[in-house]
Amino acid sequence: ALVNIALVGDEKREIARASDGGAEVTSGDDWVTPVMTSGERFVSPLQIDKASGLQYVILGYPVRDDDAQVVGALGFRIRLRAVQALFDSLPLPDGSVVTVTDQNGTILVRTIDAERYVGTLTPYTRPLQRVPSSEELVGVDGVRRMYSNNFVPGGPWVVSVGIPMTVALRRAGSLWNRGGAILLI
């Protein structure tokens, strides 16, 4: 899922870069300053390379010397389509959806109709830490699903897995029937 990795030293001087030759992205080095000045990890909002249309996020990490002083930054550009392909391979029931949303409510990854929804805002914007672990919602595509949500503080993102209510109710019904039969016996 990596587009490239960049190691930057003091004064934003690039020391090394490793890239996926077919998807080089050199723009968007605005991650370096926040990493170098704060000494903290940086997570970018959704980035789109103007030349290629590639959608990615940048994860930036400080590089410290033996005295714990920040002397550089290491940045990873993560290709969102590759992450989405991993989610597409999950064995979920038909009509299920996996969505990754950032702290601004922007959809970063979506397994159904990604071309239509990635980069748009979800209608359910709220602080990520307050997203319930499970909820029933009508998704942005109009399908009623039972969602399981997990806040990823390392992102900060919310990963949601939604299963259509018809599937959830059918499975819950079979469990109730089985439990009822055992009780009767």
DAMO-V717863 format. One record per residue. RES is the residue in one letter. SS is DSSP state (~ for helix, > for strand, _ for the rest). PHI is phi in radians with two decimals (NA if undefined). NEAR is the number of other ideal C-beta (glycine too) atoms within 8 Angstrom. Layout:
res=<RES/RES>
ss=<SS/SS>
phi=<PHI/PHI>
near=<NEAR/NEAR>
This chain:
res=<A/L/V/N/I/A/L/V/G/D/E/K/R/E/I/A/R/A/S/D/G/G/A/E/V/T/S/G/D/D/W/V/T/P/V/M/T/S/G/E/R/F/V/S/P/L/Q/I/D/K/A/S/G/L/Q/Y/V/I/L/G/Y/P/V/R/D/D/D/A/Q/V/V/G/A/L/G/F/R/I/R/L/R/A/V/Q/A/L/F/D/S/L/P/L/P/D/G/S/V/V/T/V/T/D/Q/N/G/T/I/L/V/R/T/I/D/A/E/R/Y/V/G/T/L/T/P/Y/T/R/P/L/Q/R/V/P/S/S/E/E/L/V/G/V/D/G/V/R/R/M/Y/S/N/N/F/V/P/G/G/P/W/V/V/S/V/G/I/P/M/T/V/A/L/R/R/A/G/S/L/W/N/R/G/G/A/I/L/L/I>
ss=<_/>/>/>/>/>/>/>/_/~/~/~/_/>/>/>/>/>/>/_/~/~/~/_/_/_/_/_/_/_/~/~/~/~/~/~/~/~/_/_/_/>/>/_/_/_/>/>/_/_/_/_/_/_/>/>/>/>/>/>/>/>/>/>/_/_/_/_/_/>/>/>/>/>/>/>/>/>/>/~/~/~/~/~/~/~/~/~/_/_/_/_/_/_/_/_/>/>/>/>/>/>/_/_/_/>/>/>/>/>/_/_/_/~/~/~/~/_/_/_/>/_/_/_/_/_/_/~/~/~/_/_/_/>/>/>/>/>/_/_/_/_/_/>/>/>/>/>/>/>/>/>/_/_/_/_/>/>/>/>/>/>/>/>/~/~/~/~/~/~/~/~/~/~/~/~/~/~/~/~/~/~/~/~/_>
phi=<NA/-1.35/-1.50/-2.81/-2.22/-2.25/-1.94/-2.11/-1.74/-1.08/1.02/1.02/-1.47/-1.26/-1.70/-2.68/-2.61/-2.19/-2.37/-1.39/-0.88/-1.47/-2.45/-1.16/-2.24/-1.96/-1.41/1.45/-1.57/-1.31/-1.41/-1.17/-1.03/-1.07/-1.18/-1.19/-1.41/-1.58/1.27/-2.01/-1.13/-2.17/-2.15/-1.41/-1.24/-0.95/-2.01/-2.28/-1.24/-1.13/-1.25/-1.85/1.39/-1.10/-1.77/-2.71/-2.17/-1.96/-1.91/-1.99/-2.26/-1.29/-1.95/-2.00/-1.53/-1.11/-1.66/1.17/-1.51/-1.28/-2.06/-3.05/-2.52/-2.05/-2.07/-2.08/-1.69/-1.84/-1.32/-1.20/-1.10/-1.21/-1.12/-1.08/-1.08/-1.11/-1.18/-1.07/-1.48/-1.19/-1.42/-1.91/-1.08/-0.95/1.50/-1.35/-2.43/-1.99/-2.29/-2.03/-2.13/-1.57/-1.14/-1.62/1.53/-1.40/-1.34/-1.66/-2.43/-2.64/-1.39/-2.00/0.93/-1.01/-1.03/-1.46/-1.88/-1.11/1.68/-1.68/-1.56/-1.33/-1.27/-1.84/-1.29/-2.87/-1.00/-1.00/-1.18/-1.79/-1.24/-1.15/-1.21/-2.60/-2.89/-1.84/-2.47/-1.60/-1.20/-1.06/-1.65/1.50/-1.64/-1.40/-2.37/-1.67/-1.88/-1.96/-2.04/-2.38/-1.33/-1.92/-1.10/-1.19/-1.37/-1.34/-2.46/-2.07/-1.79/-2.09/-2.06/-1.97/-1.97/-0.91/-1.03/-1.07/-1.22/-1.08/-1.18/-1.11/-1.21/-1.13/-1.08/-1.16/-1.16/-1.11/-1.08/-1.12/-1.10/-1.13/-1.11/-1.15/-1.10/-1.13/-1.19>
near=<6/9/12/13/11/10/12/13/9/7/4/9/7/9/7/6/8/5/9/9/5/4/11/9/12/4/6/10/10/7/13/12/8/11/17/13/6/7/8/7/9/12/10/12/7/12/11/9/11/5/4/6/7/10/12/13/13/14/11/16/10/13/9/9/6/3/5/5/6/10/8/12/14/12/15/10/14/13/14/13/8/9/12/13/8/9/10/7/5/8/2/7/7/5/11/13/14/14/12/14/12/13/7/7/9/12/14/12/13/13/12/7/7/11/5/6/11/14/8/9/8/11/5/6/7/6/5/11/5/6/10/6/6/7/7/7/9/6/10/8/8/5/10/8/16/10/11/9/12/8/10/9/5/6/9/10/12/11/10/13/10/15/12/13/10/7/12/11/8/8/8/8/8/8/8/8/8/8/8/8/8/7/6/5/4>
